[in-house]
């Protein structure tokens, strides 16, 4: 006789999140992922639940995602989609390259389903595509990012008919195919939020939220909290401690959720499952009933003797008396089996394995109440590895759960209505779902530099008197910059072709925070945080001290031989659109002075309307200027602050066929062995037109007395 089945309560939570990709300057999305996941993932995830009336499922929608979905539905601009909508013959060379590169990015299952798309992608990677090939790439891309269940819409049917007619060949795509699919994308995105709202109103799903812009809440409270889990973690130079910002992110999220769905949420997935005692206190104070994290946080919160599997399968109370919230802890293995394992299985076998594992938990559980098994993972990226975007697996899983009398799908609020949180955590660990710590978002030099820039920007707003009431748009930009994704993509944890885009968008948000508060953005925000990713000008580093004679002439090979050198292809810096002013930039030093040489593209200096500024970003900001790049001895003055217009003590500049300038380190406030990052800017009639040597800036260490000895080689 078979063993009787033990009841189990299963909480399934799907997390939907995208950072806010909109450029703070013009509101245009710089990356298309919100649109693409809406048509490929978000809408069909709701559709699969709607097809199974007995299921109870939880979805977590981050407010920054809700904002973007509503904006897209209202016709918001998007850099890629705006290009795709144009006739291919009207596109410039750089626009064609953008489309060719981006439209080759699609889920692996799309290339498996449509070999013609794979062949075209591979051909386009070897050379510039023709107009017909570029249009075909656009159409295949639009098809690939629509879940197969929606291709039965009229626009999709027309496109699929062309695929079938071509057989193993290449379909003859037309503008009508492309335009029809663009219309289908717009319609599907507009249906996402209404679909979830309808499911929530029917009681079929619970919708939870996250802090507004998906920040790591414990690190907003105080980024030194990172050392609770990893005492040896390197912290940023600038401490960021803003518990009021953490509460602000939660409060705004609850209000935004209410405006989107008609009621405040009962629960919250703190970004990346990141919790701490302070976060529980904030959530409880804001009226959040439940939050969730990973089992690794639970094990670190319990005394070793109490770390038994049964402890995982129940909700826990945490927080001070009268200010408590309930925490659900996810089963890490079950969640990861959906996220990373089952994609390679037959869908029915995968569903049967999942159900068997849940049932095994029920058999082994000895508590007075049925075990609460919590499975939490994102509802976006994992499907790209599944056949047909995960549709057959979700159907098999939901069918199996609906047919299992012993497994009740429940939302967290249903669980709390039916049984109390039985345990209390007296010492909640501070950590996230990844390794129960925060190293993904802090500790690496690049991540720490981003925290430093964030802290300095926030301090600048406060010191200027730019309060939330006086400069709300400045604080909105800062709030977006507090999001977790910018830190996620820095460092070496997660390689991405778009890392430089994330880097620039983060700095653009901090620039916008300054500008909207009426402040001059610091030059440090012009320097890339993620260094060395983009191809830059040819560069050689200094090999020794130099002692040039400042006469504005290239006096001999060895005068600047030991200097560092940047060579610019066809001239030009980071901002130029035509040939730039400089052919090359030499930099070096003796023990007392920083020395620069600028070689012009033309035979003569660029003229009186052109100015040169040297802008030091690190370790301390300083800016000096040479006005009017004409032949002769030129004055070097301070460019800003109380000393603006005054001569820079000890500085000298001379222009003839080249420009040579030297400035004492002491005058710039720089000490031996300090690491300096700076930019060279060219302005024409007061407007910056070129930045040298590029986003990475010019970096060097102020030499000490032993510099020549350390650089010596045989």
N, C-alpha and C positions, 0 to 999 in steps of 0.2 A: 504494500500500500504506500502511495506517495506521501511525503511529509506535508502537513498542512501549511498553507501559505501564511506568512506573518504580515500584518498591515504595515505599510510604509507611506509616509507623506513626502512627496517629491516637490521641491521648489526649483523651478527652472527660471533663470533670469538671463535674458539676452541684453547685452549692453550695446547701445548705438551711440557712437561718438565720432565727431570730426572737429578738429580745431577750426577756428574762424579764419578762413583763408582770404578774407577780403582785405585789399590794400587800404590802409587808413586814409590814403590821399584821395582816391577816387571811388572806393567801394567795389571795385571790380575784383572778382575772385581770381587769384593768381594761380591756383591749382584746382583741378576739376573734381576732386574726390567726393565732395558732398553730393553733387549731381549724380555721379556714377554709382555710388553706393545706394543712393535712393532708388534708382531704376533697377539695379542688380540685386539688392538685398533688402532694403527696409520694407518696401511694399509687399513683396512676396512673403516675407516673414509674418506679416499680419495676415495675409491670405491663407497661409497654411494653418494658422490657429483658427481662423474663421471656419475652415472646413471640418473642424473637429469640435463640435459643440460642447462636449463633456470636459474638454481640457481647461485648466486654469494656469495661465502663464504670466510671467512678469517681464515687462520691458523697461529698460532704463534709457531715457532720452535726455541727453545733455542739453541745457538751454542754448549753448553756442551752436549746436546742430539745429535746434528748432528755429533760431533766428535765420540761419542760412536757408533752410527749407522754405520758410515763408518768403524770404527775399527772392529765391529762384522762382517760386510760383507766381510772384508779382512781376517777373521779367527782369530780374537783376542781371547785370552784365557779367560775363565770364570770358577771360582772355582766350582760352582754347575754343570754347563753343562759338564765340563771336568770329573767330577765324574760320572755323569749319563752315559757318553759315554763308561765307563769302564765295563767289565764283573762284575756282582754283586759279584761273588765268590772271586774276587781279592781285594775287599774292606776291609780295616781295620775296627775295631769296631767303632772308632770315625767317620770314613767316612760314614759308614752305618747309624749311628745316625743322621748325617747331612742330608743325603738324606731323611730319614724317616721324620724328622721334616720339612724340606723345602717342600717336595713333598706332605705334608698334607695341604699346603697353596694354596688355589685356590679360585676363585670367588664363592660366594654362589650359583649362578645359575648352576655351574657345578655339585655340589652335588645334586641339585634338579633334574637335567637332568639324572644323572647317580647314582642311589642309591647304586650300587655295589661299586662305589668309596667311598661313605660315609661310608659304612659298613667296607671297608678295612681301611680307615683312622681311624675309631674308634677302630678297633682291634689293629692296629699298635701303637696307643697311650697307650695301656695297656701292651705292651711287645714288645721285639725285633722281628721284622718281619723275616720270612724265606726268602731264596733267591727268591722264586717265588713271595712272597708277596712284596718284595722290588722292583723287576722288575715291578710288576703290579702297584705299587705306581708311579714309574717313568713314565710309559706309560699313566696312568690316568692324571698325572700332565701335561705332554706334550700335551695331548688332551685338557685339561681344559683351557690352555693358548693359544689356537688357536681359533680365531673367527670362529663361525660355518660356515660362508660363504666359508672359505678356506678348510674345511674338505672334499670338493669335489675334491681336488687335489688327484692324484693317491696314494700318501703316506697316506693321511687321509682316503681315501675310504677303503683301506685295513684294517685299524684299526677299522673303524666304522662297517665294515662287521663282525669283531670279536665280537663287542658289540652286534650287532643284533642277531648273532648266539647264544650268551649266554642267551639271553632273560633276565629273572630276576636273573640269576646266575652270576657267576664270569667268565669273559672271560679268555681263556687260552693264556695269553700274552707271546710273544716270543721276543728274541733279535731283530728279523727282524722288529717287530712292533715298538719297541723302536728306532731302527736305522733309520727306515723310517721317523718317526716323527721328529727325530733330523735333518734329511736332509730337511724336510719341513720347520722347524723353520728357518734354515739357508737361504733357498730360500726366504721365506717371508720377513725376515729382510732386505735382499739385495734389495728387490723391493720397500722399503718404500720411500727413497729419490727420486729415479727416478719417482715414481708415483706423488709425489707432484711437482716435477720440470715440468713434462708434463702438469699438470693442470694449473700451473702458466703460462707456455709459451702459453697455449691456451686461456688465459684470463679468465678462469673459476674461479680461486681463486686468492686472494692476500695473499702473505706470508709475515708475519711480523717477527720481531725478539725481543729478550730481551737482556739485558746486558749479556756478554759472559757466566759467571758462575752463573748467576741468583742471584746477590747480591741485598740487599736492598739499592738502590742508595742513598737515603737521609742520611742513617746511614754511608755510606762510606764517603760522603762529610763531615759529622761531626756527630758522634753518639749522641752528645748533642741535635741535632735537635729533638730527640724523646720527649723532654720535651715541645715542642711547642703544641703538642696535649694533653700531660699528664704531667703537671708541677710537679706532685708529684712522678714521676717515678724515681726509684733508678737507678743511672747511674753507669757504670763500674768505677773502680778506675783509670784505664788508659784511657785517652781520645784518641779516634781514629778520626782523621780529615785528610782525604786524598782526596780532590776533584779531584786531578790528577788521582787517582785510579778509581774513578767513570767515568771520561772521558775515561780513558784507557779501561775500561770494555765495554763502548759503542762503541768506535772506533774499537776495535778488533771484536766486534760482527758484525758490519756493513761489515767489510772486510771479515769475515768468511762466512757470508750470501752470499756475492757476489761470493765467490769461490764455494759455494755449488749450487747456483741457477742462476748464470750468470749475476746478477744485484743486486745493492744495494737495500735494502728494503726502502719503503717510511715511514713505521710506526714501532712502537715499543710498546709492552706491558711491561712497566717497572715492574720488578719482583714484584709479589703480588700487582700490581697496585699502587706501592709506588711512590709518587710524592712529590715535594717541588718546590719552586721557583728556587732553584739552579739546580734541575734536569731538569726543562724546559730549563734553559739557556744552560746546557750541550747538551741536545738533539738538540736544535736549532743550536748551534754552529757546531754540527756534521752533520747537514743537514737533520735531522729527521723531516718529515713533520707533523706527527701526533703521539700522544701517547694516552693512555687510563687509566682510573681509575674507582673508584666506586662512586655511587651517594652520599654515605656518605661524601666523600671528597668535592663534589660540595656543599652540604648543609652547610658544615662548612666554605666554601669559600664565601658564599653569605650573605649579610645582611638579617636579619630575615624577613623583609618585602618582600623580593624577592624570598623566598623559596617556589615557586609554582611548581607543577608537570610539567607544560609546560617548565620550565627551564631545565628539564632533557633531553628533547627530541630535542636537537639541539647541534651541536658542539660548543665549546668555544675556544676563543683565550686566551693565557696566555704568559707571558714573557715580557721582555723589548721591546720597539719599535725597530724594525729592527732585533730582535732576538727572534721571537715568534715561538711557536708551537701550533698546534690545539689539544685540548683534547676532547675525547669522554668519556662520563660517562655511565657506565653500569646500566641498570635497575636491581636492586638487586633482587627484588621478581621474575621477569621472569627468571633470570639466576638461581636462587635457585630452582625454580619449576622443571627445567630440572635436576639440580644437586641432589636434595634431595626429591622431591615429586612424580614426574610422574612415577618413577620406580614401584610404587604400583598400577598404573592404567592400564586399558586396553589401548594399544597403540593408537587406533583410538580416544578414548575418551580424552586421554592426548593431542594428536595433535589438536583436535577440541577445547579444552580448551585454549591451547596456542594461536591459531589463534583468538579465540574470545576475548582474553585479548588484543592482539595487535590491533584488530579492535576497541575495546573500547577506546584505546588511540587515535586512529585516529579520532573517533567521537567527543571526548572531546577536541581535540587540536584546538586552535584558531589562530595559527600563520599563516603568509603569505606563508610559505613553509610547505610541508608535515613534520610531526614529524619524527625524526630519532630515532628509538628505538634500543638501543645497548644491545645485550645479549652476555656476555662473561663468559666462565667457562672452566674448564679443560676438555680435550677430552679423559681422561684416566679412572680415578678411579670411576666415577659415574656409568659407565656401568656395573660394577660388581654386582650391585643390581637389574639390569634389566633382564627380561627374554631374553634368547638368546643373552646376552651381548649387549642389546640395539638395535639390528638390526631391529626388528619389529617397535620399536618406531621411529627410524630415518627414516625408509621407510615411515611410516605414516605421520611424520612431514614434510618431504620433499615433499611428494605427495600433502599434504594439502597446503603447501606454493606455489607449482608450479601451483595449481589450483585456487589460490586466485588472482583475477585480481587487487585487491586494495592493495596488499602487494608486494612491490618490494624488493627483496633481493639485497643488495648493499654492496660493500666493503667500508671501510673508504675513500680510495682514490677516488672512484667513487662519494661518497657523496660530497667530497670537490671539485671535478671537476664540479659538477652540482649546488651546492649552497655554498655560503660563510659561514664561521663561524660567526654567527650573534652577539654573545655576547662576551664580554671581561671580564675576571676575574682580577680585580685589586689586590686582596689579596688572592692568591691561598693558601689553607690550606696544611699543610704537614701531610700526612697520607697514609694509605694503604686501601685495600678493606676490611680488617677485623677491624671493629670498628673505622675506620678512624684514626687509630694510629699505633704504632709500638710495642705494648707490647708483641706480639708473638715472637719477635726476640731480645728483650732487656728488662732488668728490673729484671728478675728473677736471683737469685744468680748464677745459673749454666750458664745461657746465658751471664751474665756479666763477669764471669770468662773466658768464651771463647773469649769475646771481649778483655779482658786484655791480654790473650795469643797472640791473633792476633796482637794487638798493639805493644807488646814487640818484637814479631818476626819482624815486619816491621821496628821498630826502630833499631833492631840489624843489619838488612841488610843495612840500611842507614849509621849507624855509622861505619860499617866495610868497607864502600866504595864499596859494592857489588851493583853496578848500574845495570840498565836493560841491558846495553850493555855488562858489564863484567860478569854478572851472570843471563842470561835470564831464565835458568831453575829454579833458585831459586825463581824468581818473578812469574814464571808460577805456581809454587806450592802455593805461597802466594795468587795469584789470585783465584785459586780453593778454598782455605780456606775462601775467602771472600763470598762465596755463602751463600744463605739464609737457605738452608736446614739443615746445621749443627746446627744453632741456633733454628730452628723450632722444632727439636726433643729433645732439651735440656729443662729442666724445667718440669712442670707437665701439660702442655697444651695438649700434644699429646702422649699418651702412645704407646709404640711400642716394640715388641720383639727384634727389631734390634737397639734399642737406643744405646746400648754399642758399636755396630759396627760403627754407625755414629760418636760417640764420639771418638773412636780410629782412624778412618780414618781422621777426622779433625786434630787430634794431629799428625798423621803420615805425613800429608801435611805440617804442621809447622816444624816438624823434618826435612823433606826433604828440606824445604826452607833454614834452617840453614846449613845442610850438603852440599847442592849444592853450597852454598856460602863459603864453607870452614870453617864453624863455628861449634863449639861443641853445639849440641842441649841441652838446659837447662833441668835439672831434672824435672822441673814443667811439661814438656810435657810427662813424664812417669806416671803422676798421672791422674786418671780418673776424668773427669769433672762431669759426671752424676754419683753420688755416690749412693751406696747401692743397685744397681740393681742386680748385680751378687752375687751368693752365694760365700762367702769367708771363710776364716778360722774362727774357733770358737774364739770369742773375748769377753773379759770382760774389762771394763774400770777401771781406777784408783779410789780408794775410800778414799785415804788419802796420806799424805806425807810418804816417805820411807827414811831410813838411813842405806843403806847396807854397810857392810865392804867389800871392793874390794879385795878379795883374790882368785877369780876364783873358788870358791866352793859354793855349795848349803849348807849354814851353818845352816839353820834351817827354819822351816815352816814360821815363822812370819817375817823373814828378807825382803822378797818380797811379803808378804801377801797383802798389800794395793796397790800394783802396778797393772797396766793394763797388760793383757796377751793375746797373740795370740797362739793358739794351731794348729799346722799344721798336717793334716791327713797324716800319713806315711812320714812326713817330706816334705820339698820342698816348693819353692816359686813360683812366677808367671811365671818364665821362665823354670822351671825344666822339664826334660823329664823322668828322673828316680827319685828314692828316693833322696830327697834333703839333705842338710847338717844340717838343723835345725829341732828340734822337737818342740820347742816353743820359743817365744820371749816375755820377760817381759820388760815393760817400766814404768818409774815413775820418781819422782823428790823430792828433798828437795827444800828449797826456793832459793838455789843458783845453783843447778846442775841438769842437765838431766842425768838419769841413765838408762842403758840398761843391760839386761842379756840375753845371747844366750845359749840355751841348745842344744847340738849337738845330732844328731841321733846316731852316733857311740860312743863308750866308750872313745874315745880320740879326741882331736881337729883335724881338717881336714888336717893340714900340712903346710909346708913352702911355697908351691906353691899357697896357697889360701889366698886371702886378703879380708878384710872387709872394706867397705866404708859406712859412714853415710852421706846422701845427703839431705840437707834441701832445699825445694823448695819455701816455703812461711813462713814468709813474706819477707825474703831476702835469696838469694841463698848462700849456704855455703857447702863445701864438705871437710870431713876429712877422713883419712884412717889409718887402722892398717894393716901393711904388714907382712904376714907370721903368720898364725894362729897355733902357736905351744905353748906348755906349757911355762909359765913364765910371767914375766912382759914385756909388749909390748909397743913400742913407738906409740904415737898418733900424726900424722903430718897433716899439710894442704896438700890437694891433688892438688891444682891448683892455678894459679895466681902468683903474685909476691912472695907470701909466700910459694910456693910449696916446700915441703920437710922440712919446719921448724916445730919445736915442737909446739903443741897446748897448750898455756899457761894454766896451772891448770888442764889439762886432765890427766886421769890415766886409764890404762887397765891392767887386769891380767887374765891369762888363766890357768885353771887346768882342772877340769871336766866340767866346764862351762866357758863362757867368760863374764866378767863383765867390764863395761866401764862407766866412768862418765866424763862429760864435763861441765864447768861452762856456764851458760846462758850468762853471760856478755862477755865471750870470743867469743861466737857465735853471739854476737850482738843482743840478744833477750831480750826484756823487759817484765815486768810483764803484764799479761792479753793479750799479743799478741797470736794470733792463729797460730800454727805451723803445717805444713804438711811436712813430710819427708819420705824417703825410706831407707831401709837397703839393701845393695847389697853385694853379694858374687861373687868374681872374681877368676877364676882359670887361672894361667899363663897369667894374664892381660886381660882376656876376661870375661865379665859379664855373669854368668851362672844362677844366681838366684836373684830375687828381692822380698823382704819381706816388709810388709805383703801381698802385692798384688797391683792391679791397684789403689785402693782407697788410698793407703798410710797410714802412721801412723799419726794421727792427735791428737793434744792436745792443751790446753791453758796454757801458762806459768803461774805458780801459783803466787798469791799475798800473802800478809801477812795474809789474812783472809781465805786462802784455807782450812785449817783443819776445821774451824768453818762452812764453807758453805757445807762441805762434811759430817758433823757429823749427825748421825741418831741414834735413840734409838733402 
